């Protein structure tokens, strides 16, 4: 079962390799086109300059490797752009994580302060109740309740 697939794949791979080997490269295609154009010009007697080759403007001093330099510049620019985007994304993720921790701390602080506020409100209620106020005056300050003759009602 597996042997058949392997043979098929190897035959297919061999066929693709043979096609690639027989197909001319882009440099070979440009050289052939240039040779054909030069031959046509020589037949017409129109050979002055070999700068223009079928729409491609190449200077005689410019090597064919110069075409790959522009491709290299484009790839380098795109790579730099992708790296900058990734750095921006990482910095945003770090900032978001930091802000998340800050929010968590603030929520904890808010909960603690709300609990403290409830405790203070309960203490305030205890102090405003008259009986508690009287008890605090007696116990803490040493005050005594007035006797019946000490209170005078003024009209």
ZATOR-955568 format. One record per residue (C-alpha): residue in three letters; x, y, z. Coordinates in Angstrom, 1 decimal. Each point is the difference from the previous one (the first is absolute). Example, Ala and Ser with C-alpha at 12.3 -4.5 7.8 and 13.67 -1.06 7.14 Angstrom:
2
{residuo Ala&c1 12.3&c2 -4.5&c3 7.8}
{residuo Ser&c1 1.4&c2 3.4&c3 -0.7}
//
This chain:
155
{residuo Unk&c1 0.0&c2 0.0&c3 0.0}
{residuo Unk&c1 2.7&c2 2.5&c3 1.0}
{residuo Unk&c1 2.4&c2 -1.2&c3 -2.7}
{residuo Unk&c1 -2.4&c2 1.1&c3 -2.8}
{residuo Unk&c1 -0.3&c2 3.5&c3 1.3}
{residuo Unk&c1 3.7&c2 0.3&c3 0.4}
{residuo Unk&c1 0.7&c2 -1.1&c3 -3.6}
{residuo Unk&c1 -2.6&c2 2.4&c3 -1.3}
{residuo Unk&c1 1.5&c2 2.9&c3 1.9}
{residuo Unk&c1 3.5&c2 -0.8&c3 -1.1}
{residuo Unk&c1 -1.1&c2 -0.2&c3 -3.7}
{residuo Unk&c1 -1.9&c2 3.2&c3 0.4}
{residuo Unk&c1 3.0&c2 1.7&c3 1.6}
{residuo Unk&c1 2.3&c2 -1.3&c3 -2.8}
{residuo Unk&c1 -2.4&c2 1.4&c3 -2.7}
{residuo Unk&c1 -0.1&c2 3.4&c3 1.7}
{residuo Unk&c1 3.8&c2 0.1&c3 0.3}
{residuo Unk&c1 0.4&c2 -0.9&c3 -3.7}
{residuo Unk&c1 -2.5&c2 2.8&c3 -0.9}
{residuo Unk&c1 1.9&c2 2.5&c3 2.1}
{residuo Unk&c1 3.3&c2 -1.0&c3 -1.6}
{residuo Unk&c1 -1.3&c2 0.4&c3 -3.5}
{residuo Unk&c1 -1.7&c2 3.3&c3 0.6}
{residuo Unk&c1 2.2&c2 3.1&c3 -0.6}
{residuo Unk&c1 0.7&c2 2.3&c3 2.9}
{residuo Unk&c1 -1.1&c2 3.7&c3 -0.2}
{residuo Unk&c1 3.6&c2 1.0&c3 -0.7}
{residuo Unk&c1 0.2&c2 -2.5&c3 -2.9}
{residuo Unk&c1 -3.3&c2 1.4&c3 -1.3}
{residuo Unk&c1 1.3&c2 3.6&c3 0.1}
{residuo Unk&c1 3.2&c2 -1.0&c3 -1.6}
{residuo Unk&c1 -1.8&c2 -1.8&c3 -2.8}
{residuo Unk&c1 -2.4&c2 2.9&c3 -0.5}
{residuo Unk&c1 2.9&c2 2.4&c3 -0.1}
{residuo Unk&c1 1.8&c2 -2.2&c3 -2.6}
{residuo Unk&c1 -3.1&c2 -0.1&c3 -2.2}
{residuo Unk&c1 -0.5&c2 3.7&c3 0.2}
{residuo Unk&c1 3.7&c2 0.7&c3 -0.8}
{residuo Unk&c1 -0.2&c2 -2.4&c3 -3.0}
{residuo Unk&c1 -3.2&c2 1.8&c3 -1.3}
{residuo Unk&c1 1.7&c2 3.4&c3 0.4}
{residuo Unk&c1 3.1&c2 -1.3&c3 -1.8}
{residuo Unk&c1 -2.1&c2 -1.2&c3 -2.9}
{residuo Unk&c1 -1.7&c2 3.4&c3 -0.1}
{residuo Unk&c1 3.3&c2 1.9&c3 0.3}
{residuo Unk&c1 -1.4&c2 1.8&c3 3.1}
{residuo Unk&c1 2.6&c2 -1.0&c3 2.6}
{residuo Unk&c1 1.0&c2 3.1&c3 1.9}
{residuo Unk&c1 -0.4&c2 -0.7&c3 3.6}
{residuo Unk&c1 -0.9&c2 -3.2&c3 1.9}
{residuo Unk&c1 -1.6&c2 1.8&c3 3.0}
{residuo Unk&c1 -3.6&c2 -0.9&c3 -0.9}
{residuo Unk&c1 -0.9&c2 -3.7&c3 -0.1}
{residuo Unk&c1 -3.7&c2 -0.6&c3 -0.8}
{residuo Unk&c1 -1.3&c2 2.6&c3 2.5}
{residuo Unk&c1 2.7&c2 -0.8&c3 2.6}
{residuo Unk&c1 2.4&c2 2.9&c3 0.4}
{residuo Unk&c1 3.4&c2 -1.4&c3 1.1}
{residuo Unk&c1 3.2&c2 2.0&c3 0.0}
{residuo Unk&c1 3.0&c2 -1.9&c3 -1.3}
{residuo Unk&c1 1.8&c2 0.5&c3 3.3}
{residuo Unk&c1 -3.0&c2 -1.1&c3 2.0}
{residuo Unk&c1 0.3&c2 -3.8&c3 0.9}
{residuo Unk&c1 -3.1&c2 -2.2&c3 0.0}
{residuo Unk&c1 0.5&c2 -0.5&c3 3.8}
{residuo Unk&c1 -1.2&c2 3.6&c3 0.4}
{residuo Unk&c1 -3.6&c2 -1.2&c3 -0.5}
{residuo Unk&c1 0.3&c2 -2.1&c3 3.0}
{residuo Unk&c1 1.3&c2 3.0&c3 2.0}
{residuo Unk&c1 -3.3&c2 1.7&c3 -0.4}
{residuo Unk&c1 -1.8&c2 -3.1&c3 1.1}
{residuo Unk&c1 2.4&c2 -0.2&c3 3.0}
{residuo Unk&c1 -0.9&c2 3.6&c3 0.9}
{residuo Unk&c1 -3.7&c2 -0.8&c3 -0.2}
{residuo Unk&c1 0.3&c2 -3.1&c3 2.1}
{residuo Unk&c1 2.2&c2 1.9&c3 2.5}
{residuo Unk&c1 -2.5&c2 2.8&c3 0.3}
{residuo Unk&c1 -2.9&c2 -2.4&c3 0.5}
{residuo Unk&c1 2.0&c2 -1.9&c3 2.6}
{residuo Unk&c1 0.8&c2 3.2&c3 1.9}
{residuo Unk&c1 -3.7&c2 1.0&c3 -0.2}
{residuo Unk&c1 -1.1&c2 -3.5&c3 1.4}
{residuo Unk&c1 2.6&c2 0.2&c3 2.8}
{residuo Unk&c1 -1.2&c2 3.5&c3 0.9}
{residuo Unk&c1 -3.6&c2 -1.2&c3 0.0}
{residuo Unk&c1 1.0&c2 -2.9&c3 2.3}
{residuo Unk&c1 1.9&c2 2.3&c3 2.3}
{residuo Unk&c1 -3.0&c2 2.3&c3 0.2}
{residuo Unk&c1 -2.3&c2 -2.9&c3 0.7}
{residuo Unk&c1 2.3&c2 -1.4&c3 2.8}
{residuo Unk&c1 0.2&c2 3.5&c3 1.6}
{residuo Unk&c1 -3.8&c2 0.3&c3 -0.1}
{residuo Unk&c1 -0.3&c2 -3.4&c3 1.5}
{residuo Unk&c1 2.4&c2 0.9&c3 2.8}
{residuo Unk&c1 -1.8&c2 3.3&c3 0.6}
{residuo Unk&c1 -3.4&c2 -1.8&c3 0.1}
{residuo Unk&c1 1.4&c2 -2.5&c3 2.6}
{residuo Unk&c1 1.3&c2 2.8&c3 2.1}
{residuo Unk&c1 -3.3&c2 1.9&c3 -0.1}
{residuo Unk&c1 -1.8&c2 -3.2&c3 0.9}
{residuo Unk&c1 2.1&c2 -0.4&c3 3.1}
{residuo Unk&c1 -0.7&c2 3.6&c3 0.9}
{residuo Unk&c1 -3.7&c2 -0.4&c3 -0.5}
{residuo Unk&c1 0.1&c2 -3.1&c3 2.2}
{residuo Unk&c1 1.8&c2 1.8&c3 2.8}
{residuo Unk&c1 -2.4&c2 2.9&c3 -0.2}
{residuo Unk&c1 -3.0&c2 -2.3&c3 0.2}
{residuo Unk&c1 1.5&c2 -1.7&c3 3.1}
{residuo Unk&c1 0.6&c2 3.5&c3 1.5}
{residuo Unk&c1 -3.6&c2 1.0&c3 -0.8}
{residuo Unk&c1 -1.4&c2 -3.1&c3 1.7}
{residuo Unk&c1 2.2&c2 0.6&c3 3.0}
{residuo Unk&c1 -1.2&c2 3.6&c3 0.2}
{residuo Unk&c1 -3.6&c2 -0.9&c3 -0.4}
{residuo Unk&c1 0.3&c2 -2.4&c3 2.9}
{residuo Unk&c1 1.7&c2 2.7&c3 2.1}
{residuo Unk&c1 -2.8&c2 2.4&c3 -0.9}
{residuo Unk&c1 -2.7&c2 -2.5&c3 1.2}
{residuo Unk&c1 1.9&c2 -0.5&c3 3.3}
{residuo Unk&c1 0.2&c2 3.8&c3 0.6}
{residuo Unk&c1 -3.7&c2 0.4&c3 -0.8}
{residuo Unk&c1 -0.9&c2 -2.7&c3 2.5}
{residuo Unk&c1 2.2&c2 1.7&c3 2.6}
{residuo Unk&c1 -1.7&c2 3.4&c3 -0.7}
{residuo Unk&c1 -3.4&c2 -1.6&c3 0.4}
{residuo Unk&c1 1.1&c2 -1.4&c3 3.4}
{residuo Unk&c1 1.2&c2 3.4&c3 1.2}
{residuo Unk&c1 -3.2&c2 1.8&c3 -1.0}
{residuo Unk&c1 -2.4&c2 -2.2&c3 1.8}
{residuo Unk&c1 -0.9&c2 1.8&c3 3.2}
{residuo Unk&c1 0.5&c2 -2.9&c3 2.4}
{residuo Unk&c1 3.4&c2 -0.6&c3 -1.4}
{residuo Unk&c1 0.8&c2 3.7&c3 0.3}
{residuo Unk&c1 -1.0&c2 0.0&c3 3.6}
{residuo Unk&c1 2.0&c2 -3.1&c3 0.7}
{residuo Unk&c1 3.1&c2 1.4&c3 -1.6}
{residuo Unk&c1 -0.5&c2 3.3&c3 2.0}
{residuo Unk&c1 -0.3&c2 -2.0&c3 3.3}
{residuo Unk&c1 2.8&c2 -2.5&c3 -0.6}
{residuo Unk&c1 2.6&c2 2.0&c3 -1.9}
{residuo Unk&c1 -0.5&c2 3.5&c3 1.3}
{residuo Unk&c1 -1.3&c2 -0.8&c3 3.5}
{residuo Unk&c1 -3.2&c2 2.0&c3 -0.3}
{residuo Unk&c1 -3.1&c2 -0.8&c3 2.0}
{residuo Unk&c1 -3.7&c2 0.4&c3 -0.8}
{residuo Unk&c1 -1.6&c2 3.1&c3 1.4}
{residuo Unk&c1 -2.3&c2 -0.4&c3 3.0}
{residuo Unk&c1 -3.7&c2 1.3&c3 -0.1}
{residuo Unk&c1 0.8&c2 3.3&c3 1.6}
{residuo Unk&c1 2.8&c2 0.9&c3 -2.2}
{residuo Unk&c1 -2.0&c2 0.3&c3 -3.2}
{residuo Unk&c1 -1.9&c2 3.2&c3 -0.6}
{residuo Unk&c1 -2.3&c2 0.5&c3 -2.9}
{residuo Unk&c1 0.0&c2 3.5&c3 -1.5}
{residuo Unk&c1 -2.9&c2 1.3&c3 -1.9}
//
